[in-house]
Amino acid sequence: MLEEYEIVKYDGFILDGMTAVNYIKNMVNEYELPVIVEVEQRTFVVSGREELGLLRDVDSEKYISPYATYRCEVVRDENEVIKEIRLIKE
């Protein structure tokens, strides 16, 4: 139960960029869940530890601005199993 709470605690909430990056790191490191990020006209997936450094690299296509806001959505499959996390830039 605690594990699921950690995953869904931001579902439906708006996160600042710093919180979003920390949440992504936790989802990838602890739960091995892919995180799909939608920013303007592009979408990218963060699914491995090696990609986490790119989230803070301003020259990276996976950069997440600490000043931007993101709406969090937890996506479940037909069996109600959590399959991915989506962060959509507001």
C-alpha positions in Angstrom: 0.0 0.0 0.0 2.8 2.4 0.9 4.5 1.7 -2.5 1.3 2.6 -4.4 0.9 5.7 -2.4 4.4 6.9 -3.3 3.5 6.4 -7.0 0.1 8.0 -7.1 0.6 10.8 -4.5 0.9 13.4 -7.2 -1.8 12.0 -9.6 -4.0 14.9 -10.8 -1.7 17.6 -9.2 0.3 20.4 -10.7 4.1 20.1 -9.9 6.8 22.6 -10.3 9.8 21.5 -12.3 12.0 20.7 -9.3 9.4 18.4 -7.8 8.8 16.8 -11.2 12.5 15.9 -11.6 12.6 14.4 -8.1 9.4 12.5 -8.8 10.8 11.2 -12.1 14.1 10.1 -10.4 12.1 8.2 -7.7 9.8 6.5 -10.3 12.8 5.4 -12.4 15.1 4.4 -9.6 12.7 2.8 -7.1 9.8 1.5 -9.2 11.3 1.2 -12.7 8.3 2.9 -14.2 8.6 4.8 -17.4 7.8 8.5 -17.2 6.4 10.2 -20.4 7.0 14.0 -20.5 5.0 16.1 -22.9 6.5 19.6 -23.4 5.0 21.8 -26.1 5.2 20.0 -29.4 7.5 17.1 -28.3 7.1 14.1 -26.1 10.0 12.1 -24.5 10.3 9.0 -22.3 12.6 8.7 -19.3 13.0 5.0 -18.5 16.5 4.5 -17.4 18.9 5.9 -14.8 21.4 7.0 -17.5 18.8 9.5 -18.7 18.3 11.3 -15.3 21.2 13.7 -15.8 19.6 15.0 -19.0 16.7 16.4 -17.0 18.9 19.2 -15.7 21.0 19.7 -18.8 19.7 22.9 -20.5 21.1 21.7 -23.8 19.3 18.4 -23.7 16.0 17.6 -25.4 14.9 16.1 -22.1 15.5 19.2 -20.0 12.9 20.1 -17.5 12.8 23.7 -16.4 12.6 24.2 -12.6 10.3 27.1 -13.3 7.7 25.3 -15.5 4.7 23.5 -14.2 3.6 20.0 -15.0 0.3 18.1 -14.5 0.8 14.6 -13.3 -1.2 11.6 -14.5 -0.8 8.0 -13.4 -1.9 5.7 -16.2 -3.3 2.3 -15.4 -4.0 -0.7 -17.7 -7.3 -2.5 -18.0 -6.5 -4.5 -14.8 -5.8 -1.3 -12.8 -2.1 -2.0 -12.8 0.0 1.2 -13.0 1.9 1.1 -16.3 3.3 4.6 -16.7 3.5 8.1 -15.4 2.7 11.2 -17.6 3.9 14.7 -16.9 2.3 17.3 -19.1 3.7 20.8 -19.2 1.0 23.4 -18.3 
